[in-house]
Amino acid sequence: MTAMTSRADSQPLVVRRLLATDDRSAFQSGNVDLDRFFQRFAGQNQFRHHVGTTWVALTRGRIVGFVTVSAAQLEVGLLPEKARKRLPAYPLPVLRLARLAVSNQAQGAGVGRALLRAVFTLAWRMADDLGCVGIVVDAKPEAIGFYKTLGFQELEHRQGGLGDRPEPVPMFLELAAVPKPADPPAG
């Protein structure tokens, strides 16, 4: 999907769709749940069940991050009031950012932002091809600040039972606030 230079080691960073042949076994982000998902379930969710697509960031042929997305819908009543006024009162199409992780070795090198740029491109593609009013993410408590810096707003939160784990906070970024991908050069 894209190629850019990583700040960590000045090596090209490539973001592309996960391949069935990609070795995910050594990936470690420091979050056991995200690592387990990527190693055990990302492939079957994409290739067998078709419930989400995972994009990977690679440098020197090694996976240094991933993001999983899927199509979803959002009830208009859950949106911030400003967005709610402009939209029809039925379930709205959104792109769900399901999971995002960066390997321990690549954290702080811009890999997460590169993956988010890929998500933004996918949201615009979805808007053009199928309809999409924005991006929704269930942010882990430690990631809320990161998503807020990107313009995501907290949605109405309905309590659920996750036991002793902190609940994710649903957040939304309307399409108008999603940076459009650069137009490819003419030629």
Backbone bond lengths (Angstrom), bond angles and torsions (degrees), N, CA, C in turn:
res aa  C-N    CA-C-N  psi(-1)  N-CA   C-N-CA  omega(-1)  CA-C   N-CA-C  phi
1 M - - - 1.438 - - 1.520 110.52 -
2 T 1.322 116.69 -42.30 1.454 118.70 -176.12 1.526 110.24 -153.36
3 A 1.304 116.50 157.81 1.459 121.47 173.40 1.516 107.36 -134.34
4 M 1.302 116.72 138.67 1.455 121.39 178.87 1.518 108.01 -153.31
5 T 1.323 116.97 172.99 1.455 120.21 179.82 1.507 109.77 -97.02
6 S 1.319 116.26 131.37 1.456 122.67 177.41 1.516 109.06 -79.81
7 R 1.321 116.99 139.03 1.465 119.99 177.15 1.512 111.63 -70.09
8 A 1.327 116.86 -23.47 1.462 119.84 -173.49 1.514 112.29 -65.68
9 D 1.301 117.50 -46.68 1.456 118.15 -173.73 1.524 112.77 -140.38
10 S 1.320 117.85 15.92 1.461 124.19 179.08 1.521 112.50 55.82
11 Q 1.305 117.26 24.84 1.461 122.13 175.24 1.521 108.27 -95.01
12 P 1.341 116.69 149.13 1.462 118.10 177.64 1.531 110.58 -60.28
13 L 1.303 114.98 136.86 1.455 121.85 175.99 1.522 106.48 -107.99
14 V 1.305 116.70 121.54 1.456 122.11 -178.56 1.519 108.35 -110.99
15 V 1.331 116.47 132.22 1.454 122.00 175.47 1.519 106.88 -113.33
16 R 1.340 115.28 124.16 1.461 120.37 -179.21 1.523 109.19 -151.15
17 R 1.319 114.88 168.58 1.467 121.03 178.88 1.526 109.50 -66.30
18 L 1.332 116.60 143.81 1.452 123.24 175.80 1.525 109.68 -59.10
19 L 1.323 116.64 136.84 1.456 122.59 174.31 1.524 108.64 -104.43
20 A 1.321 116.44 150.37 1.463 120.61 179.03 1.522 111.31 -60.01
21 T 1.319 117.54 -26.49 1.467 122.15 -177.73 1.524 113.76 -87.30
22 D 1.317 118.75 -4.58 1.468 120.98 -179.84 1.522 110.68 -66.40
23 D 1.333 115.81 134.71 1.467 121.28 177.13 1.519 108.85 -84.49
24 R 1.322 116.27 111.68 1.462 122.50 -178.91 1.522 112.02 -102.76
25 S 1.317 117.69 -2.86 1.470 121.78 -169.27 1.527 114.22 -65.37
26 A 1.304 119.41 -29.84 1.463 121.37 -175.30 1.526 113.21 -94.35
27 F 1.316 118.26 -2.63 1.464 120.62 -175.97 1.525 110.77 -66.51
28 Q 1.333 115.81 129.66 1.463 121.95 176.99 1.524 109.34 -141.15
29 S 1.333 114.27 122.50 1.462 120.29 -179.23 1.522 112.46 -108.29
30 G 1.333 116.37 -9.91 1.457 119.71 -173.68 1.517 112.27 95.45
31 N 1.330 117.19 -5.80 1.461 121.88 176.75 1.526 107.25 -115.47
32 V 1.306 116.23 107.94 1.471 121.93 -174.53 1.521 111.92 -57.34
33 D 1.325 117.66 -41.88 1.468 120.66 -178.34 1.525 111.54 -64.75
34 L 1.327 117.08 -44.56 1.463 120.12 179.12 1.524 111.00 -66.14
35 D 1.335 116.64 -41.71 1.472 120.01 179.26 1.525 110.49 -62.81
36 R 1.310 116.73 -44.17 1.470 120.93 179.60 1.525 110.48 -62.19
37 F 1.320 116.78 -44.60 1.461 119.82 178.56 1.529 110.07 -57.56
38 F 1.328 116.11 -49.79 1.465 120.12 -175.97 1.524 111.25 -63.35
39 Q 1.309 116.78 -45.62 1.461 120.64 -176.64 1.526 112.73 -70.61
40 R 1.335 117.93 -37.91 1.467 120.24 -171.79 1.521 115.57 -105.97
41 F 1.338 118.35 -30.88 1.457 119.16 -168.86 1.528 115.72 -118.70
42 A 1.314 119.01 -21.31 1.468 120.19 -177.21 1.525 111.53 -58.77
43 G 1.328 116.60 -43.61 1.460 119.93 -179.52 1.511 112.87 -64.76
44 Q 1.323 117.63 -48.22 1.463 118.72 -178.70 1.524 111.47 -68.41
45 N 1.336 118.33 -33.80 1.463 119.94 176.45 1.523 111.23 -63.74
46 Q 1.327 116.86 -35.98 1.466 121.07 -178.19 1.525 111.81 -83.25
47 F 1.318 117.95 -49.44 1.457 121.35 -169.36 1.532 114.13 -90.36
48 R 1.316 118.26 -29.54 1.460 120.78 -177.52 1.531 112.14 -102.87
49 H 1.332 116.80 -50.27 1.464 120.43 -174.19 1.530 113.73 -91.65
50 H 1.324 117.59 -21.86 1.474 122.91 179.25 1.533 112.06 58.33
51 V 1.319 116.74 41.52 1.466 121.03 -179.59 1.530 112.58 -103.50
52 G 1.303 117.57 -6.43 1.452 121.71 178.40 1.512 109.34 -171.17
53 T 1.315 115.35 159.78 1.459 121.04 177.83 1.520 108.16 -122.09
54 T 1.307 115.74 134.44 1.460 121.02 179.62 1.519 109.25 -106.32
55 W 1.318 114.83 134.62 1.461 123.06 175.61 1.517 106.79 -111.79
56 V 1.311 116.99 140.63 1.458 121.57 -177.91 1.519 110.43 -118.91
57 A 1.328 114.79 149.49 1.459 122.34 172.23 1.522 106.04 -106.09
58 L 1.318 115.66 129.64 1.465 120.78 -178.67 1.519 110.44 -125.87
59 T 1.310 115.09 143.64 1.454 121.55 168.96 1.522 106.43 -135.87
60 R 1.303 115.78 135.20 1.470 121.85 -175.70 1.535 111.45 52.77
61 G 1.330 116.96 33.81 1.450 121.69 178.69 1.519 114.94 76.84
62 R 1.325 117.44 2.49 1.466 122.33 -177.63 1.526 109.15 -106.75
63 I 1.335 116.07 134.34 1.463 120.72 178.84 1.527 109.10 -71.90
64 V 1.334 115.58 124.00 1.461 120.95 -179.21 1.525 112.39 -117.46
65 G 1.322 116.78 0.39 1.454 120.10 177.36 1.512 110.39 -176.47
66 F 1.336 115.25 162.37 1.458 119.44 176.35 1.519 109.98 -151.69
67 V 1.311 114.03 158.14 1.454 122.20 173.21 1.524 106.98 -141.65
68 T 1.327 115.93 136.84 1.455 121.28 177.65 1.523 108.17 -115.12
69 V 1.335 115.89 133.04 1.458 122.14 -179.14 1.523 110.03 -129.15
70 S 1.321 115.39 159.06 1.458 121.12 173.79 1.525 108.52 -153.73
71 A 1.310 114.76 160.57 1.454 120.11 172.66 1.527 107.66 -74.46
72 A 1.303 116.36 147.24 1.462 120.73 179.71 1.522 108.63 -153.19
73 Q 1.308 115.26 179.16 1.456 120.29 173.17 1.516 108.62 -133.84
74 L 1.297 114.60 156.37 1.459 121.30 -177.23 1.518 107.94 -135.11
75 E 1.303 116.18 134.40 1.465 120.90 176.10 1.526 108.27 -70.25
76 V 1.310 116.63 131.69 1.451 121.13 -176.37 1.532 111.77 -58.52
77 G 1.320 117.89 -31.34 1.462 121.42 -179.86 1.514 114.29 -65.53
78 L 1.324 117.98 -15.64 1.465 121.21 178.88 1.533 112.55 -85.68
79 L 1.330 116.58 -14.35 1.465 120.72 -176.81 1.524 111.30 -74.59
80 P 1.349 116.10 156.46 1.466 119.02 172.34 1.539 109.22 -57.03
81 E 1.300 116.71 147.01 1.471 121.49 -173.49 1.523 112.59 -54.22
82 K 1.308 117.61 -40.22 1.472 121.31 -179.04 1.531 110.98 -57.57
83 A 1.323 117.92 -45.15 1.458 121.90 -179.82 1.526 110.87 -73.64
84 R 1.318 116.77 -34.30 1.461 122.69 -176.62 1.529 111.76 -60.98
85 K 1.328 117.20 -36.42 1.464 121.90 -175.33 1.525 112.32 -64.89
86 R 1.316 118.32 -29.82 1.463 121.50 -173.56 1.527 113.61 -91.62
87 L 1.321 117.36 -6.73 1.465 119.71 -170.50 1.527 111.97 -114.84
88 P 1.334 116.68 153.89 1.462 119.79 177.55 1.527 111.43 -65.77
89 A 1.318 116.03 156.10 1.466 121.78 -173.74 1.523 112.48 -90.69
90 Y 1.320 116.51 54.03 1.463 120.91 173.06 1.519 108.10 -141.33
91 P 1.333 117.90 167.76 1.471 119.34 -177.99 1.538 111.66 -54.47
92 L 1.305 115.12 135.16 1.465 121.84 -173.27 1.524 111.15 -110.19
93 P 1.339 117.88 143.10 1.461 120.71 178.76 1.527 111.34 -75.15
94 V 1.325 115.65 133.94 1.462 122.04 177.23 1.526 108.50 -138.08
95 L 1.298 115.44 162.69 1.462 121.90 170.61 1.527 106.41 -97.50
96 R 1.316 116.61 124.33 1.467 120.78 178.91 1.522 109.11 -94.11
97 L 1.315 115.79 122.31 1.457 122.31 170.77 1.527 104.70 -86.57
98 A 1.326 115.94 100.70 1.462 120.62 -171.56 1.527 112.52 -82.01
99 R 1.318 116.79 -44.13 1.467 120.27 -178.16 1.522 109.08 -149.82
100 L 1.328 115.31 146.48 1.463 121.84 176.80 1.519 107.23 -147.80
101 A 1.329 115.83 131.33 1.472 119.69 178.05 1.517 109.31 -150.39
102 V 1.318 114.74 150.43 1.463 123.04 176.75 1.523 107.37 -123.83
103 S 1.318 116.82 139.10 1.464 120.58 -178.88 1.527 110.71 -62.43
104 N 1.318 115.45 153.72 1.469 120.83 179.15 1.522 111.60 -52.06
105 Q 1.332 117.18 -42.13 1.462 120.99 -175.72 1.524 113.16 -70.42
106 A 1.338 118.11 -21.95 1.465 120.46 -174.17 1.529 112.94 -108.99
107 Q 1.326 118.22 3.04 1.460 119.24 -178.79 1.523 109.97 -65.61
108 G 1.327 115.16 137.67 1.458 121.45 -178.86 1.510 114.20 85.10
109 A 1.335 117.86 3.53 1.464 121.41 -176.88 1.525 113.01 -103.44
110 G 1.325 118.54 8.98 1.459 120.95 177.96 1.519 114.73 90.76
111 V 1.319 117.42 5.39 1.467 120.84 -178.74 1.533 110.24 -66.19
112 G 1.324 118.10 -44.00 1.460 121.57 179.15 1.518 111.84 -59.49
113 R 1.310 116.49 -41.91 1.481 119.91 178.95 1.526 110.69 -67.92
114 A 1.330 117.60 -36.86 1.470 120.44 176.49 1.525 110.17 -62.82
115 L 1.322 116.77 -41.90 1.461 120.18 178.03 1.530 110.68 -65.33
116 L 1.319 116.98 -38.19 1.465 119.58 177.58 1.525 111.66 -66.68
117 R 1.324 117.68 -36.06 1.474 119.38 175.27 1.527 109.83 -60.44
118 A 1.335 116.51 -38.15 1.467 120.07 176.62 1.529 110.31 -64.22
119 V 1.324 117.46 -41.19 1.469 121.36 177.89 1.527 109.85 -62.57
120 F 1.328 117.17 -41.84 1.464 120.51 179.06 1.529 110.49 -61.15
121 T 1.327 116.82 -42.56 1.468 120.93 177.19 1.527 110.13 -60.90
122 L 1.333 116.76 -43.16 1.464 120.56 179.30 1.532 111.42 -63.61
123 A 1.322 117.50 -37.87 1.470 120.65 178.74 1.526 110.69 -63.14
124 W 1.330 116.64 -42.25 1.464 119.42 178.18 1.521 111.25 -67.78
125 R 1.330 117.26 -38.28 1.473 119.81 175.76 1.521 110.35 -61.92
126 M 1.331 116.09 -45.05 1.455 120.58 179.41 1.532 109.96 -61.37
127 A 1.324 117.37 -42.20 1.466 121.34 178.98 1.525 110.37 -59.52
128 D 1.315 116.45 -44.30 1.463 120.79 -179.05 1.523 112.22 -69.94
129 D 1.336 117.00 -39.75 1.466 121.16 -173.01 1.528 113.63 -87.73
130 L 1.341 117.30 -36.32 1.463 120.04 -170.82 1.520 114.32 -132.04
131 G 1.308 116.73 -25.10 1.449 122.50 -171.51 1.517 109.69 109.43
132 C 1.326 116.07 134.79 1.464 121.79 -179.25 1.522 107.06 -166.14
133 V 1.324 116.98 125.87 1.465 119.80 179.72 1.522 112.55 -98.10
134 G 1.337 117.47 -7.08 1.457 119.76 178.65 1.516 112.04 163.17
135 I 1.322 114.14 -166.61 1.461 122.68 -177.11 1.518 108.17 -119.25
136 V 1.333 115.51 134.96 1.461 120.52 175.97 1.523 108.17 -118.62
137 V 1.321 115.87 142.30 1.463 121.72 178.06 1.523 108.05 -139.00
138 D 1.317 116.38 141.44 1.463 121.06 170.86 1.521 105.89 -95.91
139 A 1.322 115.18 94.28 1.461 121.29 -171.81 1.521 111.74 -79.17
140 K 1.316 115.08 132.22 1.464 119.99 172.11 1.534 106.96 -66.97
141 P 1.336 116.98 148.78 1.472 119.39 -176.04 1.532 113.92 -50.58
142 E 1.339 117.73 -38.12 1.465 119.69 -178.65 1.528 113.00 -73.80
143 A 1.344 118.76 -10.30 1.464 122.10 -178.88 1.528 113.40 -104.75
144 I 1.320 117.70 -4.66 1.467 120.78 -176.13 1.528 111.17 -57.71
145 G 1.310 117.70 -46.43 1.466 121.06 179.81 1.515 112.35 -59.51
146 F 1.323 116.74 -41.40 1.474 121.52 178.27 1.524 109.79 -59.37
147 Y 1.332 117.28 -48.80 1.466 119.88 -178.22 1.529 111.44 -67.65
148 K 1.331 117.73 -33.40 1.467 120.04 177.46 1.528 110.79 -63.70
149 T 1.343 117.64 -37.24 1.471 119.33 178.89 1.524 111.51 -63.89
150 L 1.323 117.23 -21.46 1.465 121.64 178.83 1.527 112.48 -90.75
151 G 1.329 117.01 -3.20 1.453 120.96 178.44 1.515 115.31 101.51
152 F 1.331 118.16 0.18 1.462 120.52 176.99 1.530 108.84 -65.48
153 Q 1.334 115.77 143.03 1.464 122.30 177.14 1.520 108.87 -116.78
154 E 1.315 115.59 144.55 1.460 119.83 177.22 1.517 109.79 -68.13
155 L 1.329 115.26 139.51 1.454 122.03 176.37 1.519 109.39 -96.41
156 E 1.325 115.00 167.79 1.458 119.89 174.16 1.519 107.23 -53.34
157 H 1.314 116.39 130.47 1.463 120.90 -173.34 1.512 109.97 -106.20
158 R 1.313 116.00 122.85 1.462 120.89 175.16 1.515 108.06 -103.05
159 Q 1.303 115.96 126.06 1.460 120.89 -177.79 1.523 110.55 -66.62
160 G 1.316 115.55 139.63 1.452 122.17 175.60 1.510 108.63 -131.47
161 G 1.286 117.22 174.03 1.454 119.77 -176.76 1.510 112.56 -107.16
162 L 1.313 117.52 97.77 1.459 121.39 176.58 1.524 111.15 -106.15
163 G 1.312 117.01 15.17 1.458 119.29 179.51 1.509 111.57 72.35
164 D 1.339 116.07 -128.37 1.456 120.37 -175.82 1.528 113.37 -89.60
165 R 1.326 118.26 0.91 1.472 120.78 178.33 1.522 110.37 -84.37
166 P 1.334 116.98 144.02 1.471 118.58 174.11 1.533 109.03 -66.59
167 E 1.313 115.16 141.50 1.465 119.68 -179.06 1.515 110.85 -76.58
168 P 1.336 116.66 143.39 1.461 118.47 171.54 1.524 109.77 -69.85
169 V 1.304 115.54 154.63 1.455 121.83 -179.98 1.525 107.76 -108.14
170 P 1.348 118.11 120.22 1.460 119.31 178.33 1.528 110.21 -69.61
171 M 1.342 114.58 132.68 1.464 120.92 -179.05 1.524 108.57 -133.44
172 F 1.331 115.93 154.40 1.463 121.63 -174.08 1.522 110.08 -136.35
173 L 1.326 115.12 139.93 1.468 122.49 172.73 1.518 106.63 -125.49
174 E 1.338 115.93 114.40 1.462 118.10 -177.84 1.532 110.36 -70.87
175 L 1.328 114.96 151.49 1.458 120.73 -173.74 1.524 111.88 -56.76
176 A 1.326 117.73 -36.65 1.467 120.49 -179.90 1.525 112.13 -59.74
177 A 1.333 117.66 -23.85 1.466 121.93 179.70 1.522 112.66 -95.57
178 V 1.334 117.05 -4.04 1.468 121.37 -179.88 1.518 108.25 -83.98
179 P 1.326 118.45 122.20 1.463 119.76 179.00 1.524 110.97 -58.11
180 K 1.333 115.31 131.95 1.460 120.02 177.19 1.522 108.74 -74.14
181 P 1.337 115.98 142.80 1.466 117.79 176.20 1.519 109.76 -67.10
182 A 1.310 115.57 150.87 1.466 120.17 178.12 1.519 109.19 -63.99
183 D 1.332 115.22 139.45 1.459 119.07 176.87 1.517 109.40 -66.53
184 P 1.335 116.99 139.28 1.456 118.14 177.63 1.528 109.66 -64.91
185 P 1.322 117.18 148.66 1.453 119.53 -179.68 1.527 111.20 -62.85
186 A 1.313 116.02 142.00 1.463 120.92 176.92 1.513 109.59 -70.33
187 G 1.297 114.16 146.44 1.435 110.44 176.40 1.430 116.00 158.75
